[in-house]
Amino acid sequence: MPRKKDENWLTGQEASCILTENSGHPVSANYVRILAKNGAIRSRARDGRTKEYHEGDVRAYRVEPKYKKDRQREESVA
């Protein structure tokens, strides 16, 4: 299946780095897989073992802090 020119796909590690930067706290590659499994971001199979994640979806998504104290800390900094 040929790629469309306006679509870019990322590895799990690349997606993790972008989400970490955009969200202001660490986001693991494993969490990226969970987001894709739950339909929050699009993914596709690259080969039998590896997935790729849609760059536009990744850049648009923000991961909220897990714990209330982390959320309060982020709000006080902003």
N, CA, C, O and CB atoms as a CASP TS submission, in Angstrom:
PFRMAT TS
TARGET T0000
AUTHOR 0000-0000-0000
METHOD Language model
MODEL 1
PARENT N/A
ATOM      1  N   MET     1       0.844  -1.179   0.000  1.00  0.00           N
ATOM      2  CA  MET     1       0.000   0.000   0.000  1.00  0.00           C
ATOM      3  C   MET     1       0.889   1.240   0.000  1.00  0.00           C
ATOM      4  O   MET     1       1.643   1.445   0.950  1.00  0.00           O
ATOM      5  CB  MET     1      -0.960  -0.001   1.221  1.00  0.00           C
ATOM      6  N   PRO     2       0.822   2.054  -1.017  1.00  0.00           N
ATOM      7  CA  PRO     2       1.678   3.240  -1.075  1.00  0.00           C
ATOM      8  C   PRO     2       1.258   4.289  -0.054  1.00  0.00           C
ATOM      9  O   PRO     2       0.079   4.438   0.266  1.00  0.00           O
ATOM     10  CB  PRO     2       1.651   3.841  -2.473  1.00  0.00           C
ATOM     11  N   ARG     3       2.242   5.000   0.439  1.00  0.00           N
ATOM     12  CA  ARG     3       1.971   6.076   1.400  1.00  0.00           C
ATOM     13  C   ARG     3       1.421   7.290   0.694  1.00  0.00           C
ATOM     14  O   ARG     3       1.836   7.615  -0.419  1.00  0.00           O
ATOM     15  CB  ARG     3       3.238   6.450   2.175  1.00  0.00           C
ATOM     16  N   LYS     4       0.492   7.958   1.337  1.00  0.00           N
ATOM     17  CA  LYS     4       0.024   9.243   0.840  1.00  0.00           C
ATOM     18  C   LYS     4       1.063  10.283   1.228  1.00  0.00           C
ATOM     19  O   LYS     4       1.716  10.153   2.264  1.00  0.00           O
ATOM     20  CB  LYS     4      -1.396   9.606   1.410  1.00  0.00           C
ATOM     21  N   LYS     5       1.217  11.294   0.421  1.00  0.00           N
ATOM     22  CA  LYS     5       2.248  12.304   0.683  1.00  0.00           C
ATOM     23  C   LYS     5       2.013  13.071   1.973  1.00  0.00           C
ATOM     24  O   LYS     5       2.970  13.518   2.604  1.00  0.00           O
ATOM     25  CB  LYS     5       2.319  13.274  -0.465  1.00  0.00           C
ATOM     26  N   ASP     6       0.745  13.235   2.382  1.00  0.00           N
ATOM     27  CA  ASP     6       0.464  14.018   3.580  1.00  0.00           C
ATOM     28  C   ASP     6       0.461  13.184   4.852  1.00  0.00           C
ATOM     29  O   ASP     6       0.180  13.709   5.929  1.00  0.00           O
ATOM     30  CB  ASP     6      -0.857  14.707   3.434  1.00  0.00           C
ATOM     31  N   GLU     7       0.765  11.906   4.749  1.00  0.00           N
ATOM     32  CA  GLU     7       0.762  11.053   5.933  1.00  0.00           C
ATOM     33  C   GLU     7       2.179  10.637   6.298  1.00  0.00           C
ATOM     34  O   GLU     7       2.932  10.141   5.460  1.00  0.00           O
ATOM     35  CB  GLU     7      -0.112   9.815   5.704  1.00  0.00           C
ATOM     36  N   ASN     8       2.524  10.847   7.546  1.00  0.00           N
ATOM     37  CA  ASN     8       3.807  10.393   8.072  1.00  0.00           C
ATOM     38  C   ASN     8       3.537   9.432   9.212  1.00  0.00           C
ATOM     39  O   ASN     8       2.603   9.629   9.990  1.00  0.00           O
ATOM     40  CB  ASN     8       4.689  11.590   8.544  1.00  0.00           C
ATOM     41  N   TRP     9       4.335   8.414   9.311  1.00  0.00           N
ATOM     42  CA  TRP     9       4.168   7.395  10.340  1.00  0.00           C
ATOM     43  C   TRP     9       5.428   7.341  11.185  1.00  0.00           C
ATOM     44  O   TRP     9       6.536   7.504  10.674  1.00  0.00           O
ATOM     45  CB  TRP     9       3.860   6.009   9.715  1.00  0.00           C
ATOM     46  N   LEU    10       5.253   7.111  12.475  1.00  0.00           N
ATOM     47  CA  LEU    10       6.339   7.147  13.447  1.00  0.00           C
ATOM     48  C   LEU    10       6.518   5.790  14.112  1.00  0.00           C
ATOM     49  O   LEU    10       5.586   4.991  14.195  1.00  0.00           O
ATOM     50  CB  LEU    10       6.078   8.222  14.502  1.00  0.00           C
ATOM     51  N   THR    11       7.735   5.550  14.583  1.00  0.00           N
ATOM     52  CA  THR    11       7.967   4.374  15.418  1.00  0.00           C
ATOM     53  C   THR    11       7.395   4.658  16.809  1.00  0.00           C
ATOM     54  O   THR    11       7.054   5.798  17.124  1.00  0.00           O
ATOM     55  CB  THR    11       9.499   4.019  15.495  1.00  0.00           C
ATOM     56  N   GLY    12       7.295   3.638  17.618  1.00  0.00           N
ATOM     57  CA  GLY    12       6.815   3.811  18.984  1.00  0.00           C
ATOM     58  C   GLY    12       7.708   4.745  19.783  1.00  0.00           C
ATOM     59  O   GLY    12       7.215   5.552  20.571  1.00  0.00           O
ATOM     60  N   GLN    13       9.012   4.643  19.586  1.00  0.00           N
ATOM     61  CA  GLN    13       9.957   5.494  20.310  1.00  0.00           C
ATOM     62  C   GLN    13       9.811   6.955  19.880  1.00  0.00           C
ATOM     63  O   GLN    13       9.837   7.852  20.723  1.00  0.00           O
ATOM     64  CB  GLN    13      11.402   5.013  20.075  1.00  0.00           C
ATOM     65  N   GLU    14       9.659   7.199  18.581  1.00  0.00           N
ATOM     66  CA  GLU    14       9.471   8.565  18.094  1.00  0.00           C
ATOM     67  C   GLU    14       8.168   9.158  18.645  1.00  0.00           C
ATOM     68  O   GLU    14       8.137  10.307  19.087  1.00  0.00           O
ATOM     69  CB  GLU    14       9.461   8.590  16.546  1.00  0.00           C
ATOM     70  N   ALA    15       7.106   8.369  18.612  1.00  0.00           N
ATOM     71  CA  ALA    15       5.817   8.823  19.144  1.00  0.00           C
ATOM     72  C   ALA    15       5.924   9.120  20.638  1.00  0.00           C
ATOM     73  O   ALA    15       5.360  10.101  21.123  1.00  0.00           O
ATOM     74  CB  ALA    15       4.723   7.764  18.889  1.00  0.00           C
ATOM     75  N   SER    16       6.638   8.281  21.356  1.00  0.00           N
ATOM     76  CA  SER    16       6.835   8.471  22.786  1.00  0.00           C
ATOM     77  C   SER    16       7.549   9.794  23.072  1.00  0.00           C
ATOM     78  O   SER    16       7.162  10.521  23.987  1.00  0.00           O
ATOM     79  CB  SER    16       7.632   7.300  23.372  1.00  0.00           C
ATOM     80  N   CYS    17       8.572  10.104  22.308  1.00  0.00           N
ATOM     81  CA  CYS    17       9.318  11.357  22.496  1.00  0.00           C
ATOM     82  C   CYS    17       8.438  12.576  22.234  1.00  0.00           C
ATOM     83  O   CYS    17       8.494  13.554  22.980  1.00  0.00           O
ATOM     84  CB  CYS    17      10.542  11.392  21.572  1.00  0.00           C
ATOM     85  N   ILE    18       7.631  12.524  21.186  1.00  0.00           N
ATOM     86  CA  ILE    18       6.743  13.645  20.860  1.00  0.00           C
ATOM     87  C   ILE    18       5.693  13.825  21.955  1.00  0.00           C
ATOM     88  O   ILE    18       5.441  14.949  22.389  1.00  0.00           O
ATOM     89  CB  ILE    18       6.057  13.418  19.490  1.00  0.00           C
ATOM     90  N   LEU    19       5.083  12.733  22.402  1.00  0.00           N
ATOM     91  CA  LEU    19       4.071  12.829  23.457  1.00  0.00           C
ATOM     92  C   LEU    19       4.678  13.335  24.763  1.00  0.00           C
ATOM     93  O   LEU    19       4.038  14.098  25.487  1.00  0.00           O
ATOM     94  CB  LEU    19       3.407  11.468  23.682  1.00  0.00           C
ATOM     95  N   THR    20       5.895  12.920  25.068  1.00  0.00           N
ATOM     96  CA  THR    20       6.584  13.397  26.266  1.00  0.00           C
ATOM     97  C   THR    20       6.798  14.903  26.187  1.00  0.00           C
ATOM     98  O   THR    20       6.546  15.626  27.152  1.00  0.00           O
ATOM     99  CB  THR    20       7.933  12.671  26.444  1.00  0.00           C
ATOM    100  N   GLU    21       7.259  15.366  25.044  1.00  0.00           N
ATOM    101  CA  GLU    21       7.512  16.801  24.859  1.00  0.00           C
ATOM    102  C   GLU    21       6.212  17.603  24.927  1.00  0.00           C
ATOM    103  O   GLU    21       6.172  18.653  25.568  1.00  0.00           O
ATOM    104  CB  GLU    21       8.215  17.052  23.513  1.00  0.00           C
ATOM    105  N   ASN    22       5.165  17.130  24.284  1.00  0.00           N
ATOM    106  CA  ASN    22       3.895  17.857  24.233  1.00  0.00           C
ATOM    107  C   ASN    22       3.123  17.817  25.552  1.00  0.00           C
ATOM    108  O   ASN    22       2.359  18.733  25.854  1.00  0.00           O
ATOM    109  CB  ASN    22       3.034  17.294  23.134  1.00  0.00           C
ATOM    110  N   SER    23       3.322  16.761  26.330  1.00  0.00           N
ATOM    111  CA  SER    23       2.540  16.583  27.554  1.00  0.00           C
ATOM    112  C   SER    23       3.259  17.085  28.801  1.00  0.00           C
ATOM    113  O   SER    23       2.626  17.289  29.836  1.00  0.00           O
ATOM    114  CB  SER    23       2.194  15.131  27.729  1.00  0.00           C
ATOM    115  N   GLY    24       4.567  17.285  28.717  1.00  0.00           N
ATOM    116  CA  GLY    24       5.311  17.820  29.849  1.00  0.00           C
ATOM    117  C   GLY    24       5.676  16.808  30.913  1.00  0.00           C
ATOM    118  O   GLY    24       6.099  17.186  32.005  1.00  0.00           O
ATOM    119  N   HIS    25       5.522  15.534  30.617  1.00  0.00           N
ATOM    120  CA  HIS    25       5.935  14.480  31.537  1.00  0.00           C
ATOM    121  C   HIS    25       6.220  13.217  30.724  1.00  0.00           C
ATOM    122  O   HIS    25       5.759  13.105  29.588  1.00  0.00           O
ATOM    123  CB  HIS    25       4.840  14.216  32.627  1.00  0.00           C
ATOM    124  N   PRO    26       6.971  12.267  31.282  1.00  0.00           N
ATOM    125  CA  PRO    26       7.363  11.088  30.511  1.00  0.00           C
ATOM    126  C   PRO    26       6.168  10.245  30.045  1.00  0.00           C
ATOM    127  O   PRO    26       5.230   9.992  30.801  1.00  0.00           O
ATOM    128  CB  PRO    26       8.290  10.229  31.338  1.00  0.00           C
ATOM    129  N   VAL    27       6.231   9.824  28.786  1.00  0.00           N
ATOM    130  CA  VAL    27       5.240   8.927  28.191  1.00  0.00           C
ATOM    131  C   VAL    27       6.026   7.790  27.545  1.00  0.00           C
ATOM    132  O   VAL    27       6.881   8.031  26.693  1.00  0.00           O
ATOM    133  CB  VAL    27       4.309   9.677  27.135  1.00  0.00           C
ATOM    134  N   SER    28       5.744   6.567  27.942  1.00  0.00           N
ATOM    135  CA  SER    28       6.503   5.425  27.444  1.00  0.00           C
ATOM    136  C   SER    28       5.992   4.936  26.097  1.00  0.00           C
ATOM    137  O   SER    28       4.860   5.224  25.707  1.00  0.00           O
ATOM    138  CB  SER    28       6.455   4.296  28.446  1.00  0.00           C
ATOM    139  N   ALA    29       6.836   4.196  25.393  1.00  0.00           N
ATOM    140  CA  ALA    29       6.436   3.578  24.128  1.00  0.00           C
ATOM    141  C   ALA    29       5.321   2.565  24.374  1.00  0.00           C
ATOM    142  O   ALA    29       4.470   2.361  23.508  1.00  0.00           O
ATOM    143  CB  ALA    29       7.646   2.896  23.442  1.00  0.00           C
ATOM    144  N   ASN    30       5.318   1.936  25.531  1.00  0.00           N
ATOM    145  CA  ASN    30       4.253   0.999  25.872  1.00  0.00           C
ATOM    146  C   ASN    30       2.914   1.732  25.961  1.00  0.00           C
ATOM    147  O   ASN    30       1.893   1.202  25.525  1.00  0.00           O
ATOM    148  CB  ASN    30       4.567   0.281  27.204  1.00  0.00           C
ATOM    149  N   TYR    31       2.907   2.924  26.510  1.00  0.00           N
ATOM    150  CA  TYR    31       1.673   3.696  26.604  1.00  0.00           C
ATOM    151  C   TYR    31       1.180   4.104  25.216  1.00  0.00           C
ATOM    152  O   TYR    31      -0.025   4.190  24.981  1.00  0.00           O
ATOM    153  CB  TYR    31       1.885   4.940  27.480  1.00  0.00           C
ATOM    154  N   VAL    32       2.107   4.352  24.307  1.00  0.00           N
ATOM    155  CA  VAL    32       1.724   4.655  22.921  1.00  0.00           C
ATOM    156  C   VAL    32       0.946   3.470  22.341  1.00  0.00           C
ATOM    157  O   VAL    32      -0.066   3.664  21.667  1.00  0.00           O
ATOM    158  CB  VAL    32       2.987   4.969  22.044  1.00  0.00           C
ATOM    159  N   ARG    33       1.407   2.260  22.597  1.00  0.00           N
ATOM    160  CA  ARG    33       0.696   1.065  22.124  1.00  0.00           C
ATOM    161  C   ARG    33      -0.708   0.991  22.725  1.00  0.00           C
ATOM    162  O   ARG    33      -1.660   0.627  22.035  1.00  0.00           O
ATOM    163  CB  ARG    33       1.489  -0.210  22.479  1.00  0.00           C
ATOM    164  N   ILE    34      -0.838   1.335  24.005  1.00  0.00           N
ATOM    165  CA  ILE    34      -2.145   1.323  24.666  1.00  0.00           C
ATOM    166  C   ILE    34      -3.079   2.348  24.022  1.00  0.00           C
ATOM    167  O   ILE    34      -4.253   2.059  23.788  1.00  0.00           O
ATOM    168  CB  ILE    34      -1.991   1.613  26.179  1.00  0.00           C
ATOM    169  N   LEU    35      -2.559   3.547  23.734  1.00  0.00           N
ATOM    170  CA  LEU    35      -3.369   4.573  23.079  1.00  0.00           C
ATOM    171  C   LEU    35      -3.888   4.076  21.731  1.00  0.00           C
ATOM    172  O   LEU    35      -5.049   4.296  21.387  1.00  0.00           O
ATOM    173  CB  LEU    35      -2.553   5.863  22.892  1.00  0.00           C
ATOM    174  N   ALA    36      -3.032   3.415  20.981  1.00  0.00           N
ATOM    175  CA  ALA    36      -3.441   2.894  19.674  1.00  0.00           C
ATOM    176  C   ALA    36      -4.475   1.780  19.821  1.00  0.00           C
ATOM    177  O   ALA    36      -5.450   1.720  19.071  1.00  0.00           O
ATOM    178  CB  ALA    36      -2.221   2.378  18.900  1.00  0.00           C
ATOM    179  N   LYS    37      -4.252   0.910  20.786  1.00  0.00           N
ATOM    180  CA  LYS    37      -5.186  -0.202  21.010  1.00  0.00           C
ATOM    181  C   LYS    37      -6.571   0.324  21.383  1.00  0.00           C
ATOM    182  O   LYS    37      -7.581  -0.265  20.997  1.00  0.00           O
ATOM    183  CB  LYS    37      -4.658  -1.140  22.120  1.00  0.00           C
ATOM    184  N   ASN    38      -6.626   1.424  22.126  1.00  0.00           N
ATOM    185  CA  ASN    38      -7.892   2.016  22.551  1.00  0.00           C
ATOM    186  C   ASN    38      -8.483   2.970  21.515  1.00  0.00           C
ATOM    187  O   ASN    38      -9.554   3.536  21.737  1.00  0.00           O
ATOM    188  CB  ASN    38      -7.697   2.748  23.852  1.00  0.00           C
ATOM    189  N   GLY    39      -7.799   3.152  20.390  1.00  0.00           N
ATOM    190  CA  GLY    39      -8.329   3.977  19.308  1.00  0.00           C
ATOM    191  C   GLY    39      -8.063   5.465  19.438  1.00  0.00           C
ATOM    192  O   GLY    39      -8.624   6.254  18.678  1.00  0.00           O
ATOM    193  N   ALA    40      -7.224   5.868  20.378  1.00  0.00           N
ATOM    194  CA  ALA    40      -6.925   7.291  20.565  1.00  0.00           C
ATOM    195  C   ALA    40      -6.020   7.823  19.452  1.00  0.00           C
ATOM    196  O   ALA    40      -6.126   8.990  19.073  1.00  0.00           O
ATOM    197  CB  ALA    40      -6.265   7.520  21.932  1.00  0.00           C
ATOM    198  N   ILE    41      -5.136   6.979  18.932  1.00  0.00           N
ATOM    199  CA  ILE    41      -4.290   7.335  17.794  1.00  0.00           C
ATOM    200  C   ILE    41      -4.310   6.174  16.807  1.00  0.00           C
ATOM    201  O   ILE    41      -4.465   5.016  17.193  1.00  0.00           O
ATOM    202  CB  ILE    41      -2.826   7.664  18.248  1.00  0.00           C
ATOM    203  N   ARG    42      -4.152   6.502  15.536  1.00  0.00           N
ATOM    204  CA  ARG    42      -4.158   5.461  14.509  1.00  0.00           C
ATOM    205  C   ARG    42      -2.813   4.749  14.459  1.00  0.00           C
ATOM    206  O   ARG    42      -1.764   5.345  14.705  1.00  0.00           O
ATOM    207  CB  ARG    42      -4.493   6.059  13.134  1.00  0.00           C
ATOM    208  N   SER    43      -2.869   3.479  14.138  1.00  0.00           N
ATOM    209  CA  SER    43      -1.648   2.703  13.964  1.00  0.00           C
ATOM    210  C   SER    43      -1.831   1.767  12.783  1.00  0.00           C
ATOM    211  O   SER    43      -2.947   1.523  12.324  1.00  0.00           O
ATOM    212  CB  SER    43      -1.295   1.910  15.253  1.00  0.00           C
ATOM    213  N   ARG    44      -0.728   1.258  12.312  1.00  0.00           N
ATOM    214  CA  ARG    44      -0.762   0.254  11.253  1.00  0.00           C
ATOM    215  C   ARG    44       0.427  -0.682  11.447  1.00  0.00           C
ATOM    216  O   ARG    44       1.423  -0.326  12.077  1.00  0.00           O
ATOM    217  CB  ARG    44      -0.732   0.920   9.833  1.00  0.00           C
ATOM    218  N   ALA    45       0.301  -1.857  10.904  1.00  0.00           N
ATOM    219  CA  ALA    45       1.380  -2.836  10.994  1.00  0.00           C
ATOM    220  C   ALA    45       2.457  -2.488   9.975  1.00  0.00           C
ATOM    221  O   ALA    45       2.176  -2.257   8.799  1.00  0.00           O
ATOM    222  CB  ALA    45       0.847  -4.277  10.764  1.00  0.00           C
ATOM    223  N   ARG    46       3.680  -2.458  10.450  1.00  0.00           N
ATOM    224  CA  ARG    46       4.803  -2.234   9.539  1.00  0.00           C
ATOM    225  C   ARG    46       5.317  -3.564   9.019  1.00  0.00           C
ATOM    226  O   ARG    46       5.642  -3.711   7.841  1.00  0.00           O
ATOM    227  CB  ARG    46       5.938  -1.456  10.241  1.00  0.00           C
ATOM    228  N   ASP    47       5.379  -4.511   9.912  1.00  0.00           N
ATOM    229  CA  ASP    47       5.702  -5.885   9.547  1.00  0.00           C
ATOM    230  C   ASP    47       4.948  -6.776  10.532  1.00  0.00           C
ATOM    231  O   ASP    47       4.019  -6.308  11.191  1.00  0.00           O
ATOM    232  CB  ASP    47       7.270  -6.158   9.579  1.00  0.00           C
ATOM    233  N   GLY    48       5.318  -8.019  10.642  1.00  0.00           N
ATOM    234  CA  GLY    48       4.589  -8.916  11.517  1.00  0.00           C
ATOM    235  C   GLY    48       4.688  -8.590  12.993  1.00  0.00           C
ATOM    236  O   GLY    48       3.886  -9.090  13.781  1.00  0.00           O
ATOM    237  N   ARG    49       5.641  -7.771  13.390  1.00  0.00           N
ATOM    238  CA  ARG    49       5.881  -7.497  14.799  1.00  0.00           C
ATOM    239  C   ARG    49       5.806  -6.011  15.168  1.00  0.00           C
ATOM    240  O   ARG    49       5.483  -5.671  16.306  1.00  0.00           O
ATOM    241  CB  ARG    49       7.219  -8.031  15.179  1.00  0.00           C
ATOM    242  N   THR    50       6.095  -5.147  14.232  1.00  0.00           N
ATOM    243  CA  THR    50       6.249  -3.720  14.505  1.00  0.00           C
ATOM    244  C   THR    50       5.042  -2.926  14.037  1.00  0.00           C
ATOM    245  O   THR    50       4.465  -3.208  12.987  1.00  0.00           O
ATOM    246  CB  THR    50       7.506  -3.189  13.838  1.00  0.00           C
ATOM    247  N   LYS    51       4.667  -1.926  14.832  1.00  0.00           N
ATOM    248  CA  LYS    51       3.581  -1.012  14.468  1.00  0.00           C
ATOM    249  C   LYS    51       4.152   0.374  14.228  1.00  0.00           C
ATOM    250  O   LYS    51       5.210   0.731  14.746  1.00  0.00           O
ATOM    251  CB  LYS    51       2.490  -0.970  15.572  1.00  0.00           C
ATOM    252  N   GLU    52       3.429   1.145  13.434  1.00  0.00           N
ATOM    253  CA  GLU    52       3.741   2.549  13.223  1.00  0.00           C
ATOM    254  C   GLU    52       2.532   3.360  13.650  1.00  0.00           C
ATOM    255  O   GLU    52       1.401   2.873  13.615  1.00  0.00           O
ATOM    256  CB  GLU    52       4.124   2.837  11.735  1.00  0.00           C
ATOM    257  N   TYR    53       2.777   4.604  14.056  1.00  0.00           N
ATOM    258  CA  TYR    53       1.727   5.453  14.607  1.00  0.00           C
ATOM    259  C   TYR    53       1.616   6.726  13.772  1.00  0.00           C
ATOM    260  O   TYR    53       2.623   7.299  13.358  1.00  0.00           O
ATOM    261  CB  TYR    53       2.012   5.795  16.096  1.00  0.00           C
ATOM    262  N   HIS    54       0.386   7.157  13.533  1.00  0.00           N
ATOM    263  CA  HIS    54       0.129   8.310  12.671  1.00  0.00           C
ATOM    264  C   HIS    54       0.637   9.588  13.339  1.00  0.00           C
ATOM    265  O   HIS    54       0.238   9.919  14.455  1.00  0.00           O
ATOM    266  CB  HIS    54      -1.383   8.428  12.353  1.00  0.00           C
ATOM    267  N   GLU    55       1.510  10.289  12.650  1.00  0.00           N
ATOM    268  CA  GLU    55       2.151  11.469  13.229  1.00  0.00           C
ATOM    269  C   GLU    55       1.151  12.563  13.593  1.00  0.00           C
ATOM    270  O   GLU    55       1.272  13.174  14.656  1.00  0.00           O
ATOM    271  CB  GLU    55       3.173  12.021  12.264  1.00  0.00           C
ATOM    272  N   GLY    56       0.186  12.817  12.749  1.00  0.00           N
ATOM    273  CA  GLY    56      -0.812  13.857  13.036  1.00  0.00           C
ATOM    274  C   GLY    56      -1.591  13.565  14.305  1.00  0.00           C
ATOM    275  O   GLY    56      -1.850  14.469  15.100  1.00  0.00           O
ATOM    276  N   ASP    57      -1.970  12.298  14.502  1.00  0.00           N
ATOM    277  CA  ASP    57      -2.690  11.906  15.713  1.00  0.00           C
ATOM    278  C   ASP    57      -1.805  12.081  16.948  1.00  0.00           C
ATOM    279  O   ASP    57      -2.255  12.574  17.982  1.00  0.00           O
ATOM    280  CB  ASP    57      -3.172  10.445  15.603  1.00  0.00           C
ATOM    281  N   VAL    58      -0.544  11.671  16.824  1.00  0.00           N
ATOM    282  CA  VAL    58       0.388  11.755  17.957  1.00  0.00           C
ATOM    283  C   VAL    58       0.613  13.208  18.348  1.00  0.00           C
ATOM    284  O   VAL    58       0.570  13.541  19.532  1.00  0.00           O
ATOM    285  CB  VAL    58       1.736  11.082  17.610  1.00  0.00           C
ATOM    286  N   ARG    59       0.849  14.065  17.382  1.00  0.00           N
ATOM    287  CA  ARG    59       1.117  15.482  17.675  1.00  0.00           C
ATOM    288  C   ARG    59      -0.110  16.192  18.272  1.00  0.00           C
ATOM    289  O   ARG    59       0.043  17.151  19.028  1.00  0.00           O
ATOM    290  CB  ARG    59       1.560  16.207  16.396  1.00  0.00           C
ATOM    291  N   ALA    60      -1.297  15.738  17.945  1.00  0.00           N
ATOM    292  CA  ALA    60      -2.520  16.373  18.443  1.00  0.00           C
ATOM    293  C   ALA    60      -2.921  15.877  19.831  1.00  0.00           C
ATOM    294  O   ALA    60      -3.730  16.520  20.501  1.00  0.00           O
ATOM    295  CB  ALA    60      -3.656  16.130  17.473  1.00  0.00           C
ATOM    296  N   TYR    61      -2.378  14.760  20.269  1.00  0.00           N
ATOM    297  CA  TYR    61      -2.805  14.141  21.525  1.00  0.00           C
ATOM    298  C   TYR    61      -1.983  14.654  22.697  1.00  0.00           C
ATOM    299  O   TYR    61      -0.775  14.853  22.569  1.00  0.00           O
ATOM    300  CB  TYR    61      -2.694  12.619  21.436  1.00  0.00           C
ATOM    301  N   ARG    62      -2.628  14.870  23.835  1.00  0.00           N
ATOM    302  CA  ARG    62      -1.955  15.259  25.083  1.00  0.00           C
ATOM    303  C   ARG    62      -2.295  14.228  26.138  1.00  0.00           C
ATOM    304  O   ARG    62      -3.456  13.854  26.301  1.00  0.00           O
ATOM    305  CB  ARG    62      -2.377  16.697  25.549  1.00  0.00           C
ATOM    306  N   VAL    63      -1.288  13.772  26.849  1.00  0.00           N
ATOM    307  CA  VAL    63      -1.482  12.785  27.907  1.00  0.00           C
ATOM    308  C   VAL    63      -1.536  13.524  29.233  1.00  0.00           C
ATOM    309  O   VAL    63      -0.589  14.217  29.606  1.00  0.00           O
ATOM    310  CB  VAL    63      -0.345  11.708  27.905  1.00  0.00           C
ATOM    311  N   GLU    64      -2.647  13.373  29.943  1.00  0.00           N
ATOM    312  CA  GLU    64      -2.804  13.993  31.258  1.00  0.00           C
ATOM    313  C   GLU    64      -1.967  13.233  32.293  1.00  0.00           C
ATOM    314  O   GLU    64      -1.794  12.020  32.173  1.00  0.00           O
ATOM    315  CB  GLU    64      -4.303  14.021  31.679  1.00  0.00           C
ATOM    316  N   PRO    65      -1.449  13.933  33.304  1.00  0.00           N
ATOM    317  CA  PRO    65      -0.722  13.246  34.372  1.00  0.00           C
ATOM    318  C   PRO    65      -1.619  12.231  35.069  1.00  0.00           C
ATOM    319  O   PRO    65      -2.824  12.439  35.210  1.00  0.00           O
ATOM    320  CB  PRO    65      -0.176  14.258  35.391  1.00  0.00           C
ATOM    321  N   LYS    66      -1.020  11.146  35.495  1.00  0.00           N
ATOM    322  CA  LYS    66      -1.772  10.058  36.115  1.00  0.00           C
ATOM    323  C   LYS    66      -2.261  10.421  37.512  1.00  0.00           C
ATOM    324  O   LYS    66      -3.388  10.093  37.883  1.00  0.00           O
ATOM    325  CB  LYS    66      -0.918   8.809  36.181  1.00  0.00           C
ATOM    326  N   TYR    67      -1.426  11.089  38.277  1.00  0.00           N
ATOM    327  CA  TYR    67      -1.742  11.340  39.674  1.00  0.00           C
ATOM    328  C   TYR    67      -2.166  12.785  39.905  1.00  0.00           C
ATOM    329  O   TYR    67      -1.670  13.704  39.253  1.00  0.00           O
ATOM    330  CB  TYR    67      -0.550  11.003  40.547  1.00  0.00           C
ATOM    331  N   LYS    68      -3.076  12.966  40.828  1.00  0.00           N
ATOM    332  CA  LYS    68      -3.616  14.283  41.130  1.00  0.00           C
ATOM    333  C   LYS    68      -2.518  15.270  41.522  1.00  0.00           C
ATOM    334  O   LYS    68      -2.555  16.426  41.101  1.00  0.00           O
ATOM    335  CB  LYS    68      -4.644  14.181  42.243  1.00  0.00           C
ATOM    336  N   LYS    69      -1.549  14.835  42.317  1.00  0.00           N
ATOM    337  CA  LYS    69      -0.484  15.749  42.747  1.00  0.00           C
ATOM    338  C   LYS    69       0.347  16.223  41.563  1.00  0.00           C
ATOM    339  O   LYS    69       0.823  17.359  41.563  1.00  0.00           O
ATOM    340  CB  LYS    69       0.421  15.068  43.780  1.00  0.00           C
ATOM    341  N   ASP    70       0.534  15.362  40.538  1.00  0.00           N
ATOM    342  CA  ASP    70       1.267  15.764  39.344  1.00  0.00           C
ATOM    343  C   ASP    70       0.472  16.802  38.557  1.00  0.00           C
ATOM    344  O   ASP    70       1.055  17.739  38.014  1.00  0.00           O
ATOM    345  CB  ASP    70       1.575  14.542  38.463  1.00  0.00           C
ATOM    346  N   ARG    71      -0.853  16.648  38.487  1.00  0.00           N
ATOM    347  CA  ARG    71      -1.703  17.620  37.792  1.00  0.00           C
ATOM    348  C   ARG    71      -1.641  18.970  38.486  1.00  0.00           C
ATOM    349  O   ARG    71      -1.552  20.009  37.833  1.00  0.00           O
ATOM    350  CB  ARG    71      -3.159  17.124  37.725  1.00  0.00           C
ATOM    351  N   GLN    72      -1.687  18.950  39.822  1.00  0.00           N
ATOM    352  CA  GLN    72      -1.640  20.200  40.576  1.00  0.00           C
ATOM    353  C   GLN    72      -0.292  20.893  40.364  1.00  0.00           C
ATOM    354  O   GLN    72      -0.238  22.117  40.245  1.00  0.00           O
ATOM    355  CB  GLN    72      -1.883  19.938  42.081  1.00  0.00           C
ATOM    356  N   ARG    73       0.790  20.122  40.316  1.00  0.00           N
ATOM    357  CA  ARG    73       2.114  20.684  40.105  1.00  0.00           C
ATOM    358  C   ARG    73       2.185  21.365  38.739  1.00  0.00           C
ATOM    359  O   ARG    73       2.729  22.463  38.623  1.00  0.00           O
ATOM    360  CB  ARG    73       3.191  19.589  40.223  1.00  0.00           C
ATOM    361  N   GLU    74       1.634  20.715  37.695  1.00  0.00           N
ATOM    362  CA  GLU    74       1.635  21.308  36.366  1.00  0.00           C
ATOM    363  C   GLU    74       0.804  22.578  36.307  1.00  0.00           C
ATOM    364  O   GLU    74       1.185  23.535  35.633  1.00  0.00           O
ATOM    365  CB  GLU    74       1.123  20.315  35.356  1.00  0.00           C
ATOM    366  N   GLU    75      -0.329  22.600  37.005  1.00  0.00           N
ATOM    367  CA  GLU    75      -1.181  23.789  37.005  1.00  0.00           C
ATOM    368  C   GLU    75      -0.503  24.955  37.712  1.00  0.00           C
ATOM    369  O   GLU    75      -0.680  26.102  37.302  1.00  0.00           O
ATOM    370  CB  GLU    75      -2.522  23.482  37.671  1.00  0.00           C
ATOM    371  N   SER    76       0.265  24.692  38.762  1.00  0.00           N
ATOM    372  CA  SER    76       0.933  25.757  39.496  1.00  0.00           C
ATOM    373  C   SER    76       2.092  26.340  38.698  1.00  0.00           C
ATOM    374  O   SER    76       2.436  27.507  38.883  1.00  0.00           O
ATOM    375  CB  SER    76       1.429  25.241  40.837  1.00  0.00           C
ATOM    376  N   VAL    77       2.702  25.552  37.816  1.00  0.00           N
ATOM    377  CA  VAL    77       3.809  26.026  36.981  1.00  0.00           C
ATOM    378  C   VAL    77       3.286  26.867  35.843  1.00  0.00           C
ATOM    379  O   VAL    77       3.935  27.833  35.440  1.00  0.00           O
ATOM    380  CB  VAL    77       4.626  24.852  36.434  1.00  0.00           C
ATOM    381  N   ALA    78       2.133  26.526  35.319  1.00  0.00           N
ATOM    382  CA  ALA    78       1.571  27.222  34.145  1.00  0.00           C
ATOM    383  C   ALA    78       1.070  28.586  34.452  1.00  0.00           C
ATOM    384  O   ALA    78       0.575  29.276  33.562  1.00  0.00           O
ATOM    385  CB  ALA    78       0.465  26.436  33.556  1.00  0.00           C
TER
END
